[in-house]
Amino acid sequence: MTDESKDEPSPEESPKEGLKARRRASREQRQRERHFEEEEDSASESGTPVPEESLAVDESRIPDPIKVEERSPPPEPPVVLPQPKPSRRLLRRRRRGRIACLLGMFLGFAGLIAGRLGVLWIHFDVFAQFTLHFAVMVAAFLIGYLMPRARVLTAVALIVIAITGIGLWPHLVSRDVEITGAAKVGERTIRLMSFNTRLASRNADAIADEVLRNDPDVAVLIEFGEDKRSALAALRAHYPYQADCFGIAYCYMAVVAKAPFANVESRGVWAGPPLIRVSFGPEFSGLTVVGIHTIRFPHQRAHLKQIEELMGFLDQIEGPRVVAGDFNATPFSRILSTFGERSRLTRLTILPTWPARLQLPQLAIDHVFVGAGVKSTEAERIGRNAGSDHYPVIVGLAVSAP
């Protein structure tokens, strides 16, 4: 092995040994250069030229420098600021919000369950009138409970929005007349209006104007007392056929029509609700219209008794029948479902009609039921309240000849 091979670092050598070898080679190079300089000086003094080969540097003996891999500096971790801990006061407020939402959901569920218990005890049926509102209450407080903050405020806001939506619903769907069917050959189309005019209202002219504006063929007027007789006079030109029960106690009703009556009957004090019944001739295909006004809360037991007696009264009527008026019961109640099932009549109404004073009715208590031989041609819609606390209900019917 030669000296040169000893000076060169092998590939297996470590970086430290390679550094030593380069330092050693550098010293040897400096010594050779110094030696060449001395020879050159001596040659220049003696006049002998120095061969250029001796001055050349053997670059093969200089080891290659260690290649240092360039690396980008590691990314700095994101600065995470410490989150301030909520105060005890804020924690207590959040806890109270959760508890309030749970209580609201509990009350909503309790109302829904109580409404279903009307089948066991009729006095629970009053809760069934507000089934839709209890369902809204449960949903609103559930959403509020899931919110990270402002839980009670969110629930209350949702309830207000829902109540407003319920009140606007009948107004929106009543802007146009929706056709639901067409009369066949031999059927007579009739538009019927049922309107609780409010007994305390003295605005007879507004009531007459509302009847004329909707132009029904038959109008059943509930809570229509003697002091509103001027409205009948105002309607006589368009509705020459009129019947009322002013002379019967607690029977505050009237019926006006464009066709003559074949028969009229009124009842005030009996086991059933106050009613007025009018039967028509062939002009209206022998149709019988019964206007009623049942008792209201808190007389639930008497209310159910009136409905049962009314069903017995209707069984005695032959031919096509329509029952319209103020039932003081919503479609969710036991009273109304019992009447529909046992009387074998079809309810055409679902829109809220009461109360009308805030222009946001919440309860559907004014209804129209039809029997065999009568079908709907115009969807239910409401009119203007004309000073009453109820909105009138207008439906289009097609009556088959008996």
GIURUR-V796452 format. One record per residue. N is the residue number from 1. SS is DSSP state (helix for helix, strand for strand, loop for the rest). PSI is psi in degrees with one decimal (NA if undefined). NEAR is the number of other C-alpha atoms within 8 Angstrom. Layout:
# GIURUR-V796452
n=N ss=SS psi=PSI near=NEAR
n=N ss=SS psi=PSI near=NEAR
This chain:
# GIURUR-V796452
n=1 ss=loop psi=131.5 near=4
n=2 ss=loop psi=166.7 near=5
n=3 ss=helix psi=-33.3 near=6
n=4 ss=helix psi=-38.9 near=7
n=5 ss=helix psi=-27.6 near=7
n=6 ss=helix psi=-33.9 near=8
n=7 ss=helix psi=-26.7 near=9
n=8 ss=loop psi=131.2 near=9
n=9 ss=loop psi=138.2 near=10
n=10 ss=loop psi=158.9 near=5
n=11 ss=loop psi=-24.6 near=4
n=12 ss=loop psi=-10.6 near=4
n=13 ss=loop psi=152.5 near=9
n=14 ss=loop psi=162.0 near=6
n=15 ss=helix psi=-32.7 near=7
n=16 ss=helix psi=-43.6 near=7
n=17 ss=helix psi=-36.3 near=9
n=18 ss=helix psi=-37.1 near=10
n=19 ss=helix psi=-39.9 near=8
n=20 ss=helix psi=-40.6 near=8
n=21 ss=helix psi=-39.1 near=12
n=22 ss=helix psi=-38.6 near=10
n=23 ss=helix psi=-41.3 near=8
n=24 ss=helix psi=-41.9 near=8
n=25 ss=helix psi=-34.8 near=11
n=26 ss=helix psi=-39.9 near=9
n=27 ss=helix psi=-43.6 near=8
n=28 ss=helix psi=-38.2 near=8
n=29 ss=helix psi=-42.6 near=9
n=30 ss=helix psi=-37.7 near=8
n=31 ss=helix psi=-42.0 near=8
n=32 ss=helix psi=-40.5 near=8
n=33 ss=helix psi=-39.7 near=9
n=34 ss=helix psi=-38.2 near=8
n=35 ss=helix psi=-40.4 near=8
n=36 ss=helix psi=-37.4 near=10
n=37 ss=helix psi=-40.6 near=8
n=38 ss=helix psi=-40.7 near=8
n=39 ss=helix psi=-38.7 near=9
n=40 ss=helix psi=-41.5 near=10
n=41 ss=helix psi=-42.7 near=8
n=42 ss=helix psi=-34.0 near=8
n=43 ss=helix psi=-38.2 near=11
n=44 ss=helix psi=-32.6 near=9
n=45 ss=helix psi=-37.7 near=6
n=46 ss=helix psi=-14.0 near=6
n=47 ss=loop psi=10.9 near=6
n=48 ss=loop psi=125.7 near=6
n=49 ss=loop psi=148.3 near=7
n=50 ss=loop psi=128.9 near=9
n=51 ss=loop psi=142.0 near=6
n=52 ss=helix psi=-28.6 near=6
n=53 ss=helix psi=-32.6 near=5
n=54 ss=helix psi=-23.7 near=7
n=55 ss=helix psi=-14.7 near=9
n=56 ss=loop psi=144.1 near=6
n=57 ss=loop psi=127.6 near=5
n=58 ss=loop psi=95.4 near=6
n=59 ss=helix psi=-20.9 near=5
n=60 ss=helix psi=-21.4 near=5
n=61 ss=helix psi=-10.2 near=9
n=62 ss=loop psi=118.1 near=9
n=63 ss=loop psi=149.3 near=9
n=64 ss=loop psi=143.7 near=4
n=65 ss=loop psi=152.0 near=4
n=66 ss=loop psi=124.4 near=5
n=67 ss=loop psi=121.9 near=4
n=68 ss=loop psi=119.5 near=4
n=69 ss=loop psi=125.3 near=4
n=70 ss=loop psi=126.5 near=4
n=71 ss=loop psi=136.7 near=4
n=72 ss=loop psi=145.7 near=4
n=73 ss=loop psi=143.2 near=4
n=74 ss=loop psi=142.9 near=4
n=75 ss=loop psi=143.0 near=4
n=76 ss=loop psi=135.1 near=4
n=77 ss=loop psi=146.4 near=4
n=78 ss=loop psi=146.2 near=4
n=79 ss=loop psi=117.4 near=4
n=80 ss=loop psi=113.2 near=4
n=81 ss=loop psi=139.2 near=4
n=82 ss=loop psi=130.0 near=4
n=83 ss=loop psi=134.2 near=4
n=84 ss=loop psi=138.1 near=4
n=85 ss=loop psi=137.2 near=4
n=86 ss=loop psi=146.5 near=6
n=87 ss=loop psi=164.2 near=6
n=88 ss=helix psi=-34.9 near=6
n=89 ss=helix psi=-41.0 near=6
n=90 ss=helix psi=-40.0 near=8
n=91 ss=helix psi=-40.7 near=9
n=92 ss=helix psi=-38.1 near=8
n=93 ss=helix psi=-42.5 near=8
n=94 ss=helix psi=-39.6 near=9
n=95 ss=helix psi=-41.4 near=8
n=96 ss=helix psi=-36.3 near=8
n=97 ss=helix psi=-42.6 near=12
n=98 ss=helix psi=-43.8 near=10
n=99 ss=helix psi=-41.6 near=8
n=100 ss=helix psi=-39.9 near=9
n=101 ss=helix psi=-40.8 near=15
n=102 ss=helix psi=-40.6 near=11
n=103 ss=helix psi=-41.4 near=8
n=104 ss=helix psi=-42.9 near=11
n=105 ss=helix psi=-39.0 near=13
n=106 ss=helix psi=-44.1 near=9
n=107 ss=helix psi=-38.1 near=9
n=108 ss=helix psi=-45.7 near=12
n=109 ss=helix psi=-39.5 near=11
n=110 ss=helix psi=-41.2 near=8
n=111 ss=helix psi=-40.9 near=12
n=112 ss=helix psi=-43.1 near=13
n=113 ss=helix psi=-42.1 near=8
n=114 ss=helix psi=-37.7 near=12
n=115 ss=helix psi=-33.6 near=15
n=116 ss=helix psi=-19.6 near=10
n=117 ss=helix psi=-2.3 near=11
n=118 ss=helix psi=-21.9 near=15
n=119 ss=helix psi=-21.9 near=8
n=120 ss=loop psi=-40.9 near=5
n=121 ss=loop psi=117.4 near=8
n=122 ss=helix psi=-25.3 near=12
n=123 ss=helix psi=-21.5 near=9
n=124 ss=helix psi=-13.2 near=12
n=125 ss=helix psi=-18.1 near=18
n=126 ss=helix psi=-32.1 near=13
n=127 ss=helix psi=-28.7 near=11
n=128 ss=helix psi=-24.9 near=17
n=129 ss=loop psi=-25.7 near=13
n=130 ss=loop psi=28.7 near=9
n=131 ss=helix psi=-45.8 near=12
n=132 ss=helix psi=-38.7 near=6
n=133 ss=helix psi=-36.2 near=8
n=134 ss=helix psi=-38.5 near=12
n=135 ss=helix psi=-40.9 near=11
n=136 ss=helix psi=-40.1 near=10
n=137 ss=helix psi=-44.4 near=12
n=138 ss=helix psi=-47.6 near=14
n=139 ss=helix psi=-40.5 near=9
n=140 ss=helix psi=-45.0 near=13
n=141 ss=helix psi=-26.6 near=16
n=142 ss=helix psi=-45.6 near=12
n=143 ss=helix psi=-41.4 near=10
n=144 ss=helix psi=-38.5 near=14
n=145 ss=helix psi=-33.6 near=12
n=146 ss=helix psi=-9.4 near=7
n=147 ss=loop psi=148.2 near=9
n=148 ss=loop psi=-26.8 near=5
n=149 ss=loop psi=171.1 near=5
n=150 ss=loop psi=46.4 near=9
n=151 ss=helix psi=-51.7 near=15
n=152 ss=helix psi=-40.8 near=12
n=153 ss=helix psi=-40.7 near=8
n=154 ss=helix psi=-44.4 near=12
n=155 ss=helix psi=-44.9 near=14
n=156 ss=helix psi=-41.7 near=10
n=157 ss=helix psi=-41.3 near=8
n=158 ss=helix psi=-38.4 near=9
n=159 ss=helix psi=-43.8 near=11
n=160 ss=helix psi=-42.3 near=8
n=161 ss=helix psi=-41.7 near=8
n=162 ss=helix psi=-43.2 near=9
n=163 ss=helix psi=-40.3 near=10
n=164 ss=helix psi=-40.7 near=9
n=165 ss=helix psi=-40.3 near=8
n=166 ss=helix psi=-40.8 near=12
n=167 ss=helix psi=-32.0 near=13
n=168 ss=helix psi=-23.9 near=10
n=169 ss=helix psi=-54.2 near=9
n=170 ss=helix psi=-30.7 near=13
n=171 ss=helix psi=-40.3 near=9
n=172 ss=helix psi=-43.5 near=7
n=173 ss=helix psi=-11.7 near=8
n=174 ss=loop psi=4.7 near=11
n=175 ss=loop psi=-33.1 near=6
n=176 ss=loop psi=156.6 near=5
n=177 ss=loop psi=119.3 near=8
n=178 ss=loop psi=118.8 near=6
n=179 ss=strand psi=125.3 near=8
n=180 ss=loop psi=-12.5 near=8
n=181 ss=loop psi=169.4 near=7
n=182 ss=loop psi=145.1 near=7
n=183 ss=loop psi=138.6 near=9
n=184 ss=loop psi=174.1 near=5
n=185 ss=loop psi=129.9 near=4
n=186 ss=loop psi=-6.9 near=6
n=187 ss=strand psi=145.9 near=11
n=188 ss=strand psi=125.2 near=11
n=189 ss=strand psi=135.6 near=10
n=190 ss=strand psi=134.5 near=12
n=191 ss=strand psi=126.8 near=12
n=192 ss=strand psi=142.4 near=13
n=193 ss=strand psi=132.8 near=12
n=194 ss=strand psi=125.6 near=16
n=195 ss=strand psi=114.4 near=13
n=196 ss=strand psi=106.8 near=14
n=197 ss=loop psi=-3.1 near=16
n=198 ss=loop psi=117.8 near=11
n=199 ss=loop psi=-36.6 near=8
n=200 ss=loop psi=-11.3 near=4
n=201 ss=loop psi=138.7 near=9
n=202 ss=loop psi=10.8 near=6
n=203 ss=loop psi=69.7 near=9
n=204 ss=helix psi=-36.2 near=11
n=205 ss=helix psi=-41.5 near=9
n=206 ss=helix psi=-36.6 near=9
n=207 ss=helix psi=-44.8 near=12
n=208 ss=helix psi=-40.9 near=12
n=209 ss=helix psi=-38.7 near=8
n=210 ss=helix psi=-38.1 near=11
n=211 ss=helix psi=-45.2 near=10
n=212 ss=helix psi=-35.1 near=9
n=213 ss=helix psi=-38.6 near=6
n=214 ss=helix psi=-19.0 near=8
n=215 ss=loop psi=54.5 near=7
n=216 ss=loop psi=160.8 near=12
n=217 ss=loop psi=-30.6 near=10
n=218 ss=strand psi=133.3 near=12
n=219 ss=strand psi=125.6 near=13
n=220 ss=strand psi=119.6 near=15
n=221 ss=strand psi=117.3 near=12
n=222 ss=strand psi=152.1 near=17
n=223 ss=loop psi=48.3 near=10
n=224 ss=loop psi=99.4 near=13
n=225 ss=loop psi=-177.8 near=10
n=226 ss=helix psi=-32.7 near=6
n=227 ss=helix psi=-8.0 near=6
n=228 ss=helix psi=15.0 near=11
n=229 ss=helix psi=-27.2 near=9
n=230 ss=helix psi=-26.4 near=9
n=231 ss=helix psi=-36.9 near=11
n=232 ss=helix psi=-38.1 near=10
n=233 ss=helix psi=-38.7 near=7
n=234 ss=helix psi=-24.5 near=9
n=235 ss=helix psi=-9.1 near=11
n=236 ss=loop psi=-33.7 near=10
n=237 ss=loop psi=-36.8 near=6
n=238 ss=loop psi=-25.3 near=6
n=239 ss=loop psi=80.0 near=10
n=240 ss=loop psi=-17.2 near=10
n=241 ss=strand psi=115.2 near=11
n=242 ss=strand psi=144.8 near=11
n=243 ss=strand psi=143.9 near=8
n=244 ss=strand psi=169.8 near=9
n=245 ss=loop psi=42.1 near=11
n=246 ss=loop psi=-29.2 near=10
n=247 ss=loop psi=-0.9 near=5
n=248 ss=loop psi=133.0 near=9
n=249 ss=loop psi=135.7 near=7
n=250 ss=loop psi=11.7 near=7
n=251 ss=loop psi=85.2 near=14
n=252 ss=loop psi=75.9 near=12
n=253 ss=strand psi=159.2 near=16
n=254 ss=strand psi=155.4 near=13
n=255 ss=strand psi=131.1 near=13
n=256 ss=strand psi=144.1 near=12
n=257 ss=strand psi=162.4 near=12
n=258 ss=loop psi=-7.4 near=10
n=259 ss=loop psi=154.1 near=9
n=260 ss=loop psi=153.9 near=9
n=261 ss=strand psi=141.0 near=10
n=262 ss=strand psi=-25.5 near=8
n=263 ss=strand psi=146.2 near=8
n=264 ss=strand psi=137.7 near=10
n=265 ss=strand psi=143.2 near=7
n=266 ss=strand psi=146.3 near=11
n=267 ss=strand psi=137.0 near=11
n=268 ss=loop psi=-72.9 near=11
n=269 ss=loop psi=101.0 near=9
n=270 ss=loop psi=-177.0 near=7
n=271 ss=loop psi=-24.8 near=7
n=272 ss=loop psi=-175.8 near=11
n=273 ss=loop psi=156.3 near=15
n=274 ss=strand psi=136.7 near=14
n=275 ss=strand psi=161.0 near=13
n=276 ss=strand psi=130.9 near=17
n=277 ss=strand psi=131.0 near=12
n=278 ss=strand psi=137.5 near=13
n=279 ss=strand psi=140.1 near=12
n=280 ss=strand psi=163.6 near=15
n=281 ss=loop psi=-153.7 near=11
n=282 ss=helix psi=-18.4 near=7
n=283 ss=helix psi=-37.7 near=8
n=284 ss=helix psi=31.1 near=11
n=285 ss=loop psi=35.3 near=13
n=286 ss=loop psi=25.2 near=13
n=287 ss=loop psi=141.7 near=13
n=288 ss=strand psi=126.9 near=13
n=289 ss=strand psi=128.2 near=11
n=290 ss=strand psi=120.3 near=12
n=291 ss=strand psi=132.3 near=13
n=292 ss=strand psi=163.5 near=14
n=293 ss=strand psi=103.0 near=12
n=294 ss=loop psi=164.8 near=12
n=295 ss=loop psi=163.7 near=11
n=296 ss=loop psi=178.5 near=8
n=297 ss=loop psi=141.4 near=6
n=298 ss=loop psi=22.7 near=6
n=299 ss=loop psi=62.5 near=8
n=300 ss=helix psi=-38.9 near=12
n=301 ss=helix psi=-41.8 near=8
n=302 ss=helix psi=-33.1 near=8
n=303 ss=helix psi=-47.9 near=12
n=304 ss=helix psi=-38.2 near=10
n=305 ss=helix psi=-40.4 near=10
n=306 ss=helix psi=-41.9 near=13
n=307 ss=helix psi=-42.0 near=13
n=308 ss=helix psi=-41.6 near=10
n=309 ss=helix psi=-36.5 near=10
n=310 ss=helix psi=-38.2 near=10
n=311 ss=helix psi=-37.9 near=11
n=312 ss=helix psi=-37.3 near=8
n=313 ss=helix psi=-41.4 near=8
n=314 ss=helix psi=-28.0 near=8
n=315 ss=loop psi=-20.8 near=8
n=316 ss=loop psi=-6.5 near=6
n=317 ss=loop psi=130.2 near=8
n=318 ss=loop psi=155.3 near=6
n=319 ss=loop psi=-176.1 near=10
n=320 ss=loop psi=139.0 near=15
n=321 ss=strand psi=148.0 near=14
n=322 ss=strand psi=132.1 near=13
n=323 ss=strand psi=123.4 near=11
n=324 ss=strand psi=147.9 near=14
n=325 ss=strand psi=-164.6 near=15
n=326 ss=strand psi=105.9 near=12
n=327 ss=loop psi=-12.4 near=12
n=328 ss=loop psi=37.9 near=10
n=329 ss=loop psi=142.9 near=11
n=330 ss=loop psi=166.7 near=11
n=331 ss=loop psi=-15.8 near=9
n=332 ss=loop psi=-8.3 near=9
n=333 ss=loop psi=157.4 near=14
n=334 ss=helix psi=-35.9 near=11
n=335 ss=helix psi=-48.6 near=11
n=336 ss=helix psi=-38.3 near=12
n=337 ss=helix psi=-36.7 near=10
n=338 ss=helix psi=-43.0 near=8
n=339 ss=helix psi=-44.3 near=11
n=340 ss=helix psi=-40.2 near=11
n=341 ss=helix psi=-45.8 near=8
n=342 ss=helix psi=-28.2 near=7
n=343 ss=helix psi=-12.4 near=9
n=344 ss=loop psi=34.6 near=7
n=345 ss=loop psi=155.0 near=10
n=346 ss=strand psi=128.2 near=8
n=347 ss=strand psi=133.0 near=9
n=348 ss=loop psi=2.3 near=11
n=349 ss=loop psi=145.3 near=10
n=350 ss=loop psi=-10.4 near=7
n=351 ss=loop psi=140.1 near=11
n=352 ss=loop psi=137.4 near=12
n=353 ss=loop psi=-5.0 near=17
n=354 ss=strand psi=143.0 near=12
n=355 ss=loop psi=152.8 near=12
n=356 ss=loop psi=-4.8 near=13
n=357 ss=loop psi=-35.6 near=7
n=358 ss=loop psi=6.2 near=6
n=359 ss=loop psi=16.9 near=7
n=360 ss=loop psi=73.3 near=11
n=361 ss=loop psi=145.5 near=13
n=362 ss=loop psi=-25.3 near=11
n=363 ss=strand psi=133.6 near=12
n=364 ss=loop psi=94.2 near=14
n=365 ss=loop psi=-6.5 near=12
n=366 ss=strand psi=123.1 near=14
n=367 ss=strand psi=162.5 near=15
n=368 ss=strand psi=123.5 near=12
n=369 ss=strand psi=142.2 near=12
n=370 ss=strand psi=149.8 near=14
n=371 ss=loop psi=-166.1 near=11
n=372 ss=loop psi=141.8 near=9
n=373 ss=loop psi=-0.2 near=10
n=374 ss=strand psi=132.5 near=13
n=375 ss=strand psi=165.9 near=9
n=376 ss=strand psi=136.5 near=12
n=377 ss=strand psi=-21.3 near=14
n=378 ss=strand psi=131.1 near=12
n=379 ss=strand psi=152.3 near=12
n=380 ss=strand psi=141.7 near=12
n=381 ss=strand psi=162.4 near=12
n=382 ss=strand psi=157.2 near=13
n=383 ss=loop psi=-150.1 near=11
n=384 ss=loop psi=151.8 near=7
n=385 ss=loop psi=-20.5 near=11
n=386 ss=loop psi=42.2 near=9
n=387 ss=loop psi=-2.1 near=9
n=388 ss=loop psi=168.1 near=12
n=389 ss=loop psi=4.0 near=11
n=390 ss=strand psi=155.4 near=13
n=391 ss=loop psi=142.8 near=14
n=392 ss=loop psi=153.0 near=13
n=393 ss=strand psi=131.5 near=14
n=394 ss=strand psi=131.4 near=14
n=395 ss=strand psi=154.2 near=13
n=396 ss=strand psi=134.5 near=13
n=397 ss=strand psi=154.8 near=13
n=398 ss=strand psi=124.3 near=14
n=399 ss=strand psi=127.9 near=15
n=400 ss=strand psi=145.2 near=11
n=401 ss=loop psi=137.4 near=10
n=402 ss=loop psi=NA near=7
